[in-house]
């Protein structure tokens, strides 16, 4: 928001997803809408302003220390599904035209009043935890 931090992402996808877990809803103020990239494909400018929090045993969240804008959710494990990946908020893109809403996770935690048009694959909390090898 303030311009202190910028990024470029090589191999950026044309798809994004929604996470409805409690932590993402608290962090983003709603469902977290983001896209997945390999952390090694992202170059940051203004890194001195990036703040992080180890928000669970397996991931960290980052924000701009100057304005508070959310920057990414990154899996911190070195192996397993999703290793080395980060989720970047869709709203950080200057132009998200052409991106497809492709998935929803923690669907069983989605507030009753949320309704998105269209069909897409969904996963429950238990399915997400099993996919990433996390004990409930």
N, CA, C and O atoms as CSV, one atom per row, in Angstrom:
chain,resi,resn,atom,element,x,y,z
A,1,UNK,N,N,0.822,-1.184,0.000
A,1,UNK,CA,C,0.000,0.000,0.000
A,1,UNK,C,C,0.871,1.254,0.000
A,1,UNK,O,O,0.579,2.215,-0.712
A,2,UNK,N,N,1.945,1.246,0.801
A,2,UNK,CA,C,2.773,2.450,0.909
A,2,UNK,C,C,3.910,2.479,-0.108
A,2,UNK,O,O,4.506,3.533,-0.328
A,3,UNK,N,N,4.220,1.350,-0.728
A,3,UNK,CA,C,5.287,1.287,-1.719
A,3,UNK,C,C,6.663,0.981,-1.143
A,3,UNK,O,O,7.635,0.901,-1.895
A,4,UNK,N,N,6.771,0.806,0.178
A,4,UNK,CA,C,8.073,0.505,0.785
A,4,UNK,C,C,8.574,-0.878,0.390
A,4,UNK,O,O,9.782,-1.109,0.337
A,5,UNK,N,N,7.656,-1.795,0.111
A,5,UNK,CA,C,8.009,-3.153,-0.296
A,5,UNK,C,C,7.379,-3.423,-1.655
A,5,UNK,O,O,6.211,-3.108,-1.883
A,6,UNK,N,N,8.155,-4.003,-2.546
A,6,UNK,CA,C,7.668,-4.409,-3.867
A,6,UNK,C,C,8.200,-5.802,-4.149
A,6,UNK,O,O,9.172,-6.237,-3.533
A,7,UNK,N,N,7.567,-6.499,-5.076
A,7,UNK,CA,C,8.059,-7.819,-5.447
A,7,UNK,C,C,7.841,-8.078,-6.927
A,7,UNK,O,O,6.994,-7.457,-7.568
A,8,UNK,N,N,8.620,-9.005,-7.451
A,8,UNK,CA,C,8.381,-9.564,-8.773
A,8,UNK,C,C,8.371,-11.072,-8.588
A,8,UNK,O,O,9.111,-11.612,-7.766
A,9,UNK,N,N,7.531,-11.744,-9.354
A,9,UNK,CA,C,7.410,-13.195,-9.239
A,9,UNK,C,C,7.560,-13.829,-10.613
A,9,UNK,O,O,6.758,-13.585,-11.514
A,10,UNK,N,N,8.592,-14.641,-10.762
A,10,UNK,CA,C,8.759,-15.419,-11.985
A,10,UNK,C,C,7.795,-16.602,-11.910
A,10,UNK,O,O,7.440,-17.051,-10.820
A,11,UNK,N,N,7.381,-17.093,-13.046
A,11,UNK,CA,C,6.496,-18.270,-13.110
A,11,UNK,C,C,5.199,-18.083,-12.329
A,11,UNK,O,O,4.669,-19.038,-11.762
A,12,UNK,N,N,4.695,-16.864,-12.301
A,12,UNK,CA,C,3.440,-16.604,-11.590
A,12,UNK,C,C,2.296,-17.339,-12.286
A,12,UNK,O,O,2.223,-17.351,-13.515
A,13,UNK,N,N,1.414,-17.945,-11.514
A,13,UNK,CA,C,0.306,-18.705,-12.101
A,13,UNK,C,C,-0.812,-17.803,-12.603
A,13,UNK,O,O,-0.808,-16.595,-12.368
A,14,UNK,N,N,-1.756,-18.404,-13.289
A,14,UNK,CA,C,-2.941,-17.661,-13.725
A,14,UNK,C,C,-4.156,-18.090,-12.900
A,14,UNK,O,O,-5.299,-17.914,-13.320
A,15,UNK,N,N,-3.887,-18.657,-11.714
A,15,UNK,CA,C,-4.937,-19.186,-10.842
A,15,UNK,C,C,-4.742,-18.658,-9.421
A,15,UNK,O,O,-3.621,-18.377,-8.997
A,16,UNK,N,N,-5.837,-18.530,-8.707
A,16,UNK,CA,C,-5.771,-18.160,-7.295
A,16,UNK,C,C,-6.807,-18.963,-6.531
A,16,UNK,O,O,-7.710,-19.556,-7.120
A,17,UNK,N,N,-6.668,-18.976,-5.220
A,17,UNK,CA,C,-7.589,-19.720,-4.381
A,17,UNK,C,C,-7.984,-18.931,-3.151
A,17,UNK,O,O,-7.473,-17.841,-2.898
A,18,UNK,N,N,-8.912,-19.509,-2.387
A,18,UNK,CA,C,-9.389,-18.898,-1.151
A,18,UNK,C,C,-9.136,-19.844,0.010
A,18,UNK,O,O,-9.320,-21.055,-0.109
A,19,UNK,N,N,-8.710,-19.276,1.138
A,19,UNK,CA,C,-8.590,-20.044,2.370
A,19,UNK,C,C,-9.554,-19.446,3.378
A,19,UNK,O,O,-9.587,-18.231,3.577
A,20,UNK,N,N,-10.336,-20.305,4.012
A,20,UNK,CA,C,-11.340,-19.874,4.976
A,20,UNK,C,C,-10.969,-20.221,6.414
A,20,UNK,O,O,-11.820,-20.140,7.300
A,21,UNK,N,N,-9.711,-20.607,6.667
A,21,UNK,CA,C,-9.338,-20.960,8.040
A,21,UNK,C,C,-9.428,-19.719,8.931
A,21,UNK,O,O,-9.401,-18.583,8.456
A,22,UNK,N,N,-9.537,-19.973,10.233
A,22,UNK,CA,C,-9.691,-18.877,11.186
A,22,UNK,C,C,-8.509,-17.911,11.130
A,22,UNK,O,O,-8.692,-16.695,11.183
A,23,UNK,N,N,-7.300,-18.458,11.022
A,23,UNK,CA,C,-6.105,-17.611,11.025
A,23,UNK,C,C,-6.084,-16.708,9.794
A,23,UNK,O,O,-5.798,-15.517,9.918
A,24,UNK,N,N,-6.378,-17.242,8.618
A,24,UNK,CA,C,-6.390,-16.422,7.397
A,24,UNK,C,C,-7.478,-15.355,7.464
A,24,UNK,O,O,-7.272,-14.223,7.025
A,25,UNK,N,N,-8.635,-15.716,8.015
A,25,UNK,CA,C,-9.711,-14.723,8.118
A,25,UNK,C,C,-9.322,-13.603,9.069
A,25,UNK,O,O,-9.651,-12.442,8.823
A,26,UNK,N,N,-8.632,-13.931,10.146
A,26,UNK,CA,C,-8.184,-12.881,11.079
A,26,UNK,C,C,-7.111,-12.013,10.430
A,26,UNK,O,O,-7.117,-10.792,10.585
A,27,UNK,N,N,-6.192,-12.646,9.704
A,27,UNK,CA,C,-5.079,-11.932,9.085
A,27,UNK,C,C,-5.553,-11.005,7.972
A,27,UNK,O,O,-5.093,-9.868,7.867
A,28,UNK,N,N,-6.480,-11.494,7.137
A,28,UNK,CA,C,-6.902,-10.720,5.967
A,28,UNK,C,C,-8.201,-9.937,6.187
A,28,UNK,O,O,-8.531,-9.051,5.398
A,29,UNK,N,N,-8.923,-10.254,7.238
A,29,UNK,CA,C,-10.194,-9.588,7.486
A,29,UNK,C,C,-11.358,-10.240,6.766
A,29,UNK,O,O,-12.488,-9.760,6.860
A,30,UNK,N,N,-11.106,-11.320,6.051
A,30,UNK,CA,C,-12.125,-12.046,5.307
A,30,UNK,C,C,-11.485,-13.350,4.846
A,30,UNK,O,O,-10.492,-13.785,5.429
A,31,UNK,N,N,-12.022,-13.967,3.835
A,31,UNK,CA,C,-11.327,-15.111,3.249
A,31,UNK,C,C,-10.032,-14.593,2.631
A,31,UNK,O,O,-10.006,-13.514,2.039
A,32,UNK,N,N,-8.968,-15.362,2.771
A,32,UNK,CA,C,-7.699,-14.984,2.148
A,32,UNK,C,C,-7.745,-15.424,0.692
A,32,UNK,O,O,-7.903,-16.612,0.410
A,33,UNK,N,N,-7.610,-14.487,-0.230
A,33,UNK,CA,C,-7.539,-14.785,-1.656
A,33,UNK,C,C,-6.092,-14.602,-2.081
A,33,UNK,O,O,-5.544,-13.506,-1.960
A,34,UNK,N,N,-5.470,-15.661,-2.576
A,34,UNK,CA,C,-4.067,-15.564,-2.933
A,34,UNK,C,C,-3.657,-16.577,-3.980
A,34,UNK,O,O,-4.416,-17.479,-4.337
A,35,UNK,N,N,-2.429,-16.404,-4.466
A,35,UNK,CA,C,-1.882,-17.326,-5.450
A,35,UNK,C,C,-0.582,-17.903,-4.921
A,35,UNK,O,O,0.111,-17.279,-4.118
A,36,UNK,N,N,-0.266,-19.089,-5.378
A,36,UNK,CA,C,0.900,-19.810,-4.891
A,36,UNK,C,C,2.066,-19.705,-5.862
A,36,UNK,O,O,1.909,-19.892,-7.069
A,37,UNK,N,N,3.235,-19.404,-5.315
A,37,UNK,CA,C,4.480,-19.372,-6.089
A,37,UNK,C,C,5.577,-20.007,-5.247
A,37,UNK,O,O,5.453,-20.111,-4.026
A,38,UNK,N,N,6.627,-20.423,-5.892
A,38,UNK,CA,C,7.793,-20.891,-5.160
A,38,UNK,C,C,8.510,-19.675,-4.588
A,38,UNK,O,O,8.717,-18.684,-5.288
A,39,UNK,N,N,8.885,-19.752,-3.330
A,39,UNK,CA,C,9.569,-18.628,-2.690
A,39,UNK,C,C,10.828,-18.250,-3.459
A,39,UNK,O,O,11.198,-17.077,-3.504
A,40,UNK,N,N,11.486,-19.232,-4.064
A,40,UNK,CA,C,12.715,-18.963,-4.821
A,40,UNK,C,C,12.448,-18.180,-6.106
A,40,UNK,O,O,13.381,-17.644,-6.704
A,41,UNK,N,N,11.189,-18.107,-6.537
A,41,UNK,CA,C,10.827,-17.359,-7.744
A,41,UNK,C,C,10.426,-15.916,-7.458
A,41,UNK,O,O,10.079,-15.174,-8.377
A,42,UNK,N,N,10.472,-15.517,-6.192
A,42,UNK,CA,C,10.043,-14.169,-5.809
A,42,UNK,C,C,11.261,-13.337,-5.403
A,42,UNK,O,O,12.103,-13.772,-4.617
A,43,UNK,N,N,11.327,-12.136,-5.960
A,43,UNK,CA,C,12.377,-11.177,-5.608
A,43,UNK,C,C,11.713,-10.005,-4.911
A,43,UNK,O,O,10.759,-9.420,-5.424
A,44,UNK,N,N,12.229,-9.666,-3.727
A,44,UNK,CA,C,11.662,-8.582,-2.932
A,44,UNK,C,C,12.545,-7.350,-2.984
A,44,UNK,O,O,13.772,-7.456,-2.978
A,45,UNK,N,N,11.929,-6.194,-3.035
A,45,UNK,CA,C,12.609,-4.907,-2.931
A,45,UNK,C,C,12.067,-4.245,-1.665
A,45,UNK,O,O,10.856,-4.231,-1.443
A,46,UNK,N,N,12.941,-3.707,-0.848
A,46,UNK,CA,C,12.504,-3.106,0.413
A,46,UNK,C,C,12.437,-4.115,1.538
A,46,UNK,O,O,11.636,-3.963,2.461
A,47,UNK,N,N,13.270,-5.148,1.476
A,47,UNK,CA,C,13.235,-6.221,2.479
A,47,UNK,C,C,13.408,-5.722,3.907
A,47,UNK,O,O,12.940,-6.371,4.843
A,48,UNK,N,N,14.068,-4.587,4.095
A,48,UNK,CA,C,14.252,-4.048,5.450
A,48,UNK,C,C,12.912,-3.739,6.118
A,48,UNK,O,O,12.838,-3.645,7.343
A,49,UNK,N,N,11.861,-3.581,5.325
A,49,UNK,CA,C,10.537,-3.264,5.867
A,49,UNK,C,C,9.681,-4.510,6.099
A,49,UNK,O,O,8.584,-4.401,6.647
A,50,UNK,N,N,10.152,-5.681,5.698
A,50,UNK,CA,C,9.352,-6.901,5.849
A,50,UNK,C,C,9.479,-7.427,7.273
A,50,UNK,O,O,10.581,-7.614,7.789
A,51,UNK,N,N,8.329,-7.661,7.893
A,51,UNK,CA,C,8.263,-8.255,9.227
A,51,UNK,C,C,7.592,-9.616,9.098
A,51,UNK,O,O,6.717,-9.799,8.252
A,52,UNK,N,N,7.998,-10.570,9.932
A,52,UNK,CA,C,7.417,-11.908,9.869
A,52,UNK,C,C,7.003,-12.386,11.251
A,52,UNK,O,O,7.499,-11.914,12.275
A,53,UNK,N,N,6.082,-13.333,11.245
A,53,UNK,CA,C,5.616,-13.990,12.463
A,53,UNK,C,C,5.473,-15.466,12.152
A,53,UNK,O,O,4.789,-15.830,11.195
A,54,UNK,N,N,6.103,-16.322,12.941
A,54,UNK,CA,C,5.894,-17.767,12.815
A,54,UNK,C,C,4.501,-18.019,13.379
A,54,UNK,O,O,4.330,-18.111,14.594
A,55,UNK,N,N,3.501,-18.130,12.499
A,55,UNK,CA,C,2.107,-18.181,12.928
A,55,UNK,C,C,1.610,-19.585,13.244
A,55,UNK,O,O,0.513,-19.746,13.779
A,56,UNK,N,N,2.399,-20.595,12.922
A,56,UNK,CA,C,2.082,-21.977,13.275
A,56,UNK,C,C,3.395,-22.757,13.263
A,56,UNK,O,O,4.455,-22.202,12.972
A,57,UNK,N,N,3.313,-24.028,13.576
A,57,UNK,CA,C,4.523,-24.861,13.575
A,57,UNK,C,C,5.111,-25.024,12.178
A,57,UNK,O,O,6.279,-25.387,12.046
A,58,UNK,N,N,4.322,-24.762,11.129
A,58,UNK,CA,C,4.762,-25.057,9.775
A,58,UNK,C,C,4.762,-23.852,8.827
A,58,UNK,O,O,5.094,-24.002,7.652
A,59,UNK,N,N,4.396,-22.657,9.315
A,59,UNK,CA,C,4.297,-21.527,8.388
A,59,UNK,C,C,4.534,-20.195,9.080
A,59,UNK,O,O,4.421,-20.070,10.300
A,60,UNK,N,N,4.869,-19.200,8.258
A,60,UNK,CA,C,5.015,-17.833,8.741
A,60,UNK,C,C,4.196,-16.906,7.857
A,60,UNK,O,O,3.883,-17.217,6.708
A,61,UNK,N,N,3.864,-15.767,8.427
A,61,UNK,CA,C,3.158,-14.714,7.691
A,61,UNK,C,C,4.030,-13.472,7.717
A,61,UNK,O,O,4.772,-13.234,8.671
A,62,UNK,N,N,3.929,-12.687,6.661
A,62,UNK,CA,C,4.754,-11.484,6.568
A,62,UNK,C,C,3.887,-10.289,6.214
A,62,UNK,O,O,2.837,-10.421,5.586
A,63,UNK,N,N,4.353,-9.117,6.634
A,63,UNK,CA,C,3.654,-7.873,6.356
A,63,UNK,C,C,4.674,-6.755,6.243
A,63,UNK,O,O,5.825,-6.907,6.650
A,64,UNK,N,N,4.248,-5.641,5.692
A,64,UNK,CA,C,5.090,-4.453,5.595
A,64,UNK,C,C,5.110,-3.786,6.966
A,64,UNK,O,O,4.059,-3.470,7.525
A,65,UNK,N,N,6.301,-3.575,7.502
A,65,UNK,CA,C,6.436,-2.951,8.806
A,65,UNK,C,C,6.079,-1.476,8.812
A,65,UNK,O,O,5.902,-0.884,9.876
A,66,UNK,N,N,5.973,-0.887,7.650
A,66,UNK,CA,C,5.644,0.541,7.553
A,66,UNK,C,C,4.131,0.771,7.524
A,66,UNK,O,O,3.620,1.616,8.259
A,67,UNK,N,N,3.408,0.015,6.672
A,67,UNK,CA,C,1.963,0.264,6.528
A,67,UNK,C,C,1.091,-0.901,6.987
A,67,UNK,O,O,-0.122,-0.738,7.125
A,68,UNK,N,N,1.681,-2.071,7.227
A,68,UNK,CA,C,0.914,-3.209,7.718
A,68,UNK,C,C,0.311,-4.101,6.655
A,68,UNK,O,O,-0.342,-5.088,6.993
A,69,UNK,N,N,0.505,-3.792,5.376
A,69,UNK,CA,C,-0.066,-4.632,4.318
A,69,UNK,C,C,0.464,-6.060,4.412
A,69,UNK,O,O,1.666,-6.271,4.574
A,70,UNK,N,N,-0.440,-7.045,4.309
A,70,UNK,CA,C,-0.039,-8.447,4.289
A,70,UNK,C,C,0.742,-8.741,3.016
A,70,UNK,O,O,0.346,-8.317,1.931
A,71,UNK,N,N,1.856,-9.470,3.146
A,71,UNK,CA,C,2.722,-9.742,1.996
A,71,UNK,C,C,2.739,-11.203,1.568
A,71,UNK,O,O,2.724,-11.490,0.371
A,72,UNK,N,N,2.770,-12.120,2.509
A,72,UNK,CA,C,2.760,-13.533,2.136
A,72,UNK,C,C,2.524,-14.438,3.330
A,72,UNK,O,O,2.681,-14.052,4.488
A,73,UNK,N,N,2.143,-15.654,2.996
A,73,UNK,CA,C,2.058,-16.786,3.909
A,73,UNK,C,C,3.027,-17.794,3.319
A,73,UNK,O,O,2.899,-18.161,2.152
A,74,UNK,N,N,4.008,-18.253,4.116
A,74,UNK,CA,C,5.027,-19.155,3.571
A,74,UNK,C,C,5.155,-20.385,4.444
A,74,UNK,O,O,5.268,-20.293,5.666
A,75,UNK,N,N,5.136,-21.562,3.780
A,75,UNK,CA,C,5.399,-22.809,4.475
A,75,UNK,C,C,6.879,-22.853,4.816
A,75,UNK,O,O,7.720,-22.604,3.953
A,76,UNK,N,N,7.207,-23.166,6.064
A,76,UNK,CA,C,8.593,-23.111,6.504
A,76,UNK,C,C,9.271,-24.475,6.520
A,76,UNK,O,O,10.484,-24.548,6.713
A,77,UNK,N,N,8.526,-25.554,6.322
A,77,UNK,CA,C,9.133,-26.882,6.292
A,77,UNK,C,C,10.021,-27.055,5.070
A,77,UNK,O,O,9.810,-26.427,4.032
A,78,UNK,N,N,11.021,-27.922,5.215
A,78,UNK,CA,C,11.973,-28.133,4.125
A,78,UNK,C,C,11.580,-29.256,3.192
A,78,UNK,O,O,12.176,-29.398,2.125
A,79,UNK,N,N,10.592,-30.060,3.560
A,79,UNK,CA,C,10.162,-31.150,2.685
A,79,UNK,C,C,8.653,-31.341,2.807
A,79,UNK,O,O,7.996,-30.694,3.624
A,80,UNK,N,N,8.128,-32.220,2.000
A,80,UNK,CA,C,6.697,-32.477,2.006
A,80,UNK,C,C,5.961,-31.615,0.999
A,80,UNK,O,O,6.555,-30.752,0.354
A,81,UNK,N,N,4.642,-31.858,0.865
A,81,UNK,CA,C,3.835,-31.083,-0.080
A,81,UNK,C,C,3.888,-29.593,0.227
A,81,UNK,O,O,3.746,-29.180,1.378
A,82,UNK,N,N,4.089,-28.812,-0.788
A,82,UNK,CA,C,4.091,-27.365,-0.628
A,82,UNK,C,C,5.397,-26.777,-0.133
A,82,UNK,O,O,5.497,-25.562,0.035
A,83,UNK,N,N,6.408,-27.616,0.107
A,83,UNK,CA,C,7.679,-27.106,0.615
A,83,UNK,C,C,8.226,-26.043,-0.332
A,83,UNK,O,O,8.251,-26.225,-1.550
A,84,UNK,N,N,8.658,-24.944,0.246
A,84,UNK,CA,C,9.236,-23.862,-0.545
A,84,UNK,C,C,8.223,-22.945,-1.197
A,84,UNK,O,O,8.597,-22.048,-1.953
A,85,UNK,N,N,6.938,-23.157,-0.917
A,85,UNK,CA,C,5.933,-22.317,-1.569
A,85,UNK,C,C,5.475,-21.192,-0.647
A,85,UNK,O,O,5.587,-21.278,0.576
A,86,UNK,N,N,4.964,-20.151,-1.260
A,86,UNK,CA,C,4.353,-19.057,-0.517
A,86,UNK,C,C,3.076,-18.638,-1.226
A,86,UNK,O,O,2.949,-18.752,-2.446
A,87,UNK,N,N,2.139,-18.151,-0.431
A,87,UNK,CA,C,0.871,-17.644,-0.940
A,87,UNK,C,C,0.930,-16.126,-0.843
A,87,UNK,O,O,1.172,-15.573,0.230
A,88,UNK,N,N,0.713,-15.471,-1.945
A,88,UNK,CA,C,0.752,-14.013,-1.994
A,88,UNK,C,C,-0.672,-13.493,-2.201
A,88,UNK,O,O,-1.388,-13.987,-3.072
A,89,UNK,N,N,-1.090,-12.497,-1.406
A,89,UNK,CA,C,-2.444,-11.964,-1.560
A,89,UNK,C,C,-2.700,-11.434,-2.975
A,89,UNK,O,O,-1.889,-10.700,-3.539
A,90,UNK,N,N,-3.828,-11.819,-3.518
A,90,UNK,CA,C,-4.219,-11.394,-4.861
A,90,UNK,C,C,-4.265,-9.873,-4.971
A,90,UNK,O,O,-3.945,-9.318,-6.022
A,91,UNK,N,N,-4.656,-9.205,-3.908
A,91,UNK,CA,C,-4.782,-7.755,-3.908
A,91,UNK,C,C,-3.467,-7.009,-4.065
A,91,UNK,O,O,-3.479,-5.800,-4.298
A,92,UNK,N,N,-2.333,-7.692,-3.946
A,92,UNK,CA,C,-1.044,-7.016,-4.128
A,92,UNK,C,C,-0.699,-6.823,-5.601
A,92,UNK,O,O,0.185,-6.033,-5.932
A,93,UNK,N,N,-1.384,-7.531,-6.478
A,93,UNK,CA,C,-1.101,-7.399,-7.909
A,93,UNK,C,C,-1.666,-6.093,-8.449
A,93,UNK,O,O,-2.760,-5.674,-8.071
A,94,UNK,N,N,-0.924,-5.464,-9.322
A,94,UNK,CA,C,-1.427,-4.260,-9.991
A,94,UNK,C,C,-2.592,-4.613,-10.899
A,94,UNK,O,O,-3.509,-3.811,-11.077
A,95,UNK,N,N,-2.562,-5.815,-11.478
A,95,UNK,CA,C,-3.609,-6.240,-12.403
A,95,UNK,C,C,-3.778,-7.752,-12.291
A,95,UNK,O,O,-2.881,-8.509,-12.664
A,96,UNK,N,N,-4.919,-8.188,-11.782
A,96,UNK,CA,C,-5.184,-9.622,-11.664
A,96,UNK,C,C,-6.140,-10.111,-12.759
A,96,UNK,O,O,-6.656,-11.226,-12.681
A,97,UNK,N,N,-6.372,-9.285,-13.767
A,97,UNK,CA,C,-7.253,-9.685,-14.869
A,97,UNK,C,C,-6.728,-10.966,-15.500
A,97,UNK,O,O,-5.521,-11.125,-15.685
A,98,UNK,N,N,-7.616,-11.856,-15.821
A,98,UNK,CA,C,-7.238,-13.111,-16.459
A,98,UNK,C,C,-6.939,-14.232,-15.486
A,98,UNK,O,O,-6.745,-15.373,-15.905
A,99,UNK,N,N,-6.899,-13.937,-14.199
A,99,UNK,CA,C,-6.665,-14.995,-13.219
A,99,UNK,C,C,-7.977,-15.711,-12.929
A,99,UNK,O,O,-9.035,-15.084,-12.873
A,100,UNK,N,N,-7.904,-17.019,-12.747
A,100,UNK,CA,C,-9.072,-17.860,-12.520
A,100,UNK,C,C,-9.166,-18.263,-11.055
A,100,UNK,O,O,-8.174,-18.670,-10.451
A,101,UNK,N,N,-10.352,-18.148,-10.491
A,101,UNK,CA,C,-10.608,-18.595,-9.121
A,101,UNK,C,C,-10.682,-20.113,-9.170
A,101,UNK,O,O,-11.654,-20.665,-9.686
A,102,UNK,N,N,-9.667,-20.802,-8.639
A,102,UNK,CA,C,-9.494,-22.221,-8.918
A,102,UNK,C,C,-9.723,-23.170,-7.746
A,102,UNK,O,O,-9.903,-24.365,-7.978
A,103,UNK,N,N,-9.725,-22.699,-6.499
A,103,UNK,CA,C,-9.883,-23.635,-5.381
A,103,UNK,C,C,-10.274,-22.903,-4.109
A,103,UNK,O,O,-10.081,-21.694,-3.980
A,104,UNK,N,N,-10.835,-23.674,-3.157
A,104,UNK,CA,C,-11.139,-23.166,-1.825
A,104,UNK,C,C,-10.742,-24.231,-0.816
A,104,UNK,O,O,-11.035,-25.414,-0.988
A,105,UNK,N,N,-10.063,-23.783,0.250
A,105,UNK,CA,C,-9.693,-24.713,1.304
A,105,UNK,C,C,-10.294,-24.265,2.630
A,105,UNK,O,O,-10.693,-23.111,2.791
A,106,UNK,N,N,-10.352,-25.207,3.582
A,106,UNK,CA,C,-11.022,-25.002,4.864
A,106,UNK,C,C,-12.472,-24.615,4.608
A,106,UNK,O,O,-13.030,-23.747,5.278
A,107,UNK,N,N,-13.062,-25.274,3.630
A,107,UNK,CA,C,-14.424,-24.960,3.211
A,107,UNK,C,C,-15.427,-25.161,4.349
A,107,UNK,O,O,-16.468,-24.505,4.393
A,108,UNK,N,N,-15.102,-26.076,5.268
A,108,UNK,CA,C,-15.989,-26.317,6.405
A,108,UNK,C,C,-15.883,-25.226,7.467
A,108,UNK,O,O,-16.594,-25.282,8.471
A,109,UNK,N,N,-15.019,-24.242,7.271
A,109,UNK,CA,C,-14.889,-23.108,8.172
A,109,UNK,C,C,-15.357,-21.806,7.513
A,109,UNK,O,O,-15.256,-20.733,8.109
A,110,UNK,N,N,-15.861,-21.903,6.301
A,110,UNK,CA,C,-16.350,-20.728,5.580
A,110,UNK,C,C,-17.603,-20.197,6.282
A,110,UNK,O,O,-18.530,-20.966,6.539
A,111,UNK,N,N,-17.650,-18.903,6.595
A,111,UNK,CA,C,-18.855,-18.340,7.210
A,111,UNK,C,C,-20.076,-18.572,6.318
A,111,UNK,O,O,-19.983,-18.532,5.091
A,112,UNK,N,N,-21.208,-18.811,6.953
A,112,UNK,CA,C,-22.441,-19.137,6.225
A,112,UNK,C,C,-22.826,-18.067,5.213
A,112,UNK,O,O,-23.418,-18.394,4.183
A,113,UNK,N,N,-22.517,-16.822,5.465
A,113,UNK,CA,C,-22.903,-15.735,4.573
A,113,UNK,C,C,-22.019,-15.573,3.349
A,113,UNK,O,O,-22.334,-14.776,2.466
A,114,UNK,N,N,-20.908,-16.318,3.278
A,114,UNK,CA,C,-20.013,-16.213,2.122
A,114,UNK,C,C,-20.526,-17.109,1.002
A,114,UNK,O,O,-20.829,-18.281,1.227
A,115,UNK,N,N,-20.621,-16.563,-0.187
A,115,UNK,CA,C,-21.023,-17.365,-1.342
A,115,UNK,C,C,-20.297,-16.837,-2.573
A,115,UNK,O,O,-20.438,-15.667,-2.929
A,116,UNK,N,N,-19.540,-17.680,-3.203
A,116,UNK,CA,C,-18.831,-17.307,-4.426
A,116,UNK,C,C,-19.501,-17.987,-5.609
A,116,UNK,O,O,-19.926,-19.138,-5.510
A,117,UNK,N,N,-19.596,-17.286,-6.718
A,117,UNK,CA,C,-20.198,-17.855,-7.921
A,117,UNK,C,C,-19.271,-18.894,-8.525
A,117,UNK,O,O,-18.050,-18.806,-8.394
A,118,UNK,N,N,-19.855,-19.869,-9.181
A,118,UNK,CA,C,-19.075,-20.874,-9.895
A,118,UNK,C,C,-18.697,-22.065,-9.034
A,118,UNK,O,O,-18.817,-22.044,-7.809
A,119,UNK,N,N,-18.242,-23.087,-9.708
A,119,UNK,CA,C,-17.815,-24.322,-9.055
A,119,UNK,C,C,-16.302,-24.419,-9.130
A,119,UNK,O,O,-15.689,-23.981,-10.103
A,120,UNK,N,N,-15.702,-25.000,-8.092
A,120,UNK,CA,C,-14.250,-25.215,-8.058
A,120,UNK,C,C,-13.967,-26.304,-7.033
A,120,UNK,O,O,-14.803,-26.566,-6.168
A,121,UNK,N,N,-12.817,-26.933,-7.113
A,121,UNK,CA,C,-12.463,-27.937,-6.104
A,121,UNK,C,C,-12.391,-27.312,-4.711
A,121,UNK,O,O,-11.967,-26.166,-4.556
A,122,UNK,N,N,-12.809,-28.074,-3.703
A,122,UNK,CA,C,-12.767,-27.605,-2.324
A,122,UNK,C,C,-12.153,-28.691,-1.444
A,122,UNK,O,O,-12.229,-29.879,-1.758
A,123,UNK,N,N,-11.547,-28.266,-0.340
A,123,UNK,CA,C,-11.010,-29.187,0.658
A,123,UNK,C,C,-11.450,-28.726,2.043
A,123,UNK,O,O,-11.496,-27.529,2.323
A,124,UNK,N,N,-11.772,-29.689,2.905
A,124,UNK,CA,C,-12.090,-29.391,4.293
A,124,UNK,C,C,-10.799,-29.211,5.084
A,124,UNK,O,O,-9.705,-29.437,4.566
A,125,UNK,N,N,-10.936,-28.809,6.322
A,125,UNK,CA,C,-9.767,-28.670,7.197
A,125,UNK,C,C,-9.026,-30.001,7.301
A,125,UNK,O,O,-7.807,-30.041,7.138
A,126,UNK,N,N,-9.741,-31.081,7.568
A,126,UNK,CA,C,-9.109,-32.400,7.709
A,126,UNK,C,C,-8.386,-32.803,6.428
A,126,UNK,O,O,-7.290,-33.359,6.486
A,127,UNK,N,N,-8.987,-32.530,5.279
A,127,UNK,CA,C,-8.345,-32.869,4.004
A,127,UNK,C,C,-7.070,-32.059,3.768
A,127,UNK,O,O,-6.087,-32.591,3.253
A,128,UNK,N,N,-7.079,-30.777,4.140
A,128,UNK,CA,C,-5.881,-29.941,3.985
A,128,UNK,C,C,-4.774,-30.451,4.900
A,128,UNK,O,O,-3.628,-30.594,4.472
A,129,UNK,N,N,-5.112,-30.727,6.155
A,129,UNK,CA,C,-4.102,-31.189,7.110
A,129,UNK,C,C,-3.517,-32.538,6.677
A,129,UNK,O,O,-2.314,-32.766,6.812
A,130,UNK,N,N,-4.358,-33.423,6.162
A,130,UNK,CA,C,-3.857,-34.711,5.670
A,130,UNK,C,C,-2.946,-34.522,4.468
A,130,UNK,O,O,-1.915,-35.186,4.357
A,131,UNK,N,N,-3.320,-33.618,3.568
A,131,UNK,CA,C,-2.510,-33.368,2.365
A,131,UNK,C,C,-1.127,-32.870,2.730
A,131,UNK,O,O,-0.147,-33.243,2.085
A,132,UNK,N,N,-1.030,-32.034,3.756
A,132,UNK,CA,C,0.252,-31.453,4.146
A,132,UNK,C,C,0.933,-32.183,5.303
A,132,UNK,O,O,1.959,-31.733,5.812
A,133,UNK,N,N,0.354,-33.313,5.712
A,133,UNK,CA,C,0.987,-34.125,6.755
A,133,UNK,C,C,1.013,-33.495,8.118
A,133,UNK,O,O,1.974,-33.675,8.865
A,134,UNK,N,N,-0.039,-32.749,8.464
A,134,UNK,CA,C,-0.107,-32.077,9.758
A,134,UNK,C,C,-1.124,-32.811,10.619
A,134,UNK,O,O,-2.236,-33.097,10.173
A,135,UNK,N,N,-0.737,-33.116,11.861
A,135,UNK,CA,C,-1.660,-33.764,12.797
A,135,UNK,C,C,-2.658,-32.753,13.316
A,135,UNK,O,O,-2.303,-31.623,13.654
A,136,UNK,N,N,-3.923,-33.174,13.376
A,136,UNK,CA,C,-4.969,-32.292,13.908
A,136,UNK,C,C,-4.945,-32.266,15.417
A,136,UNK,O,O,-5.755,-31.577,16.036
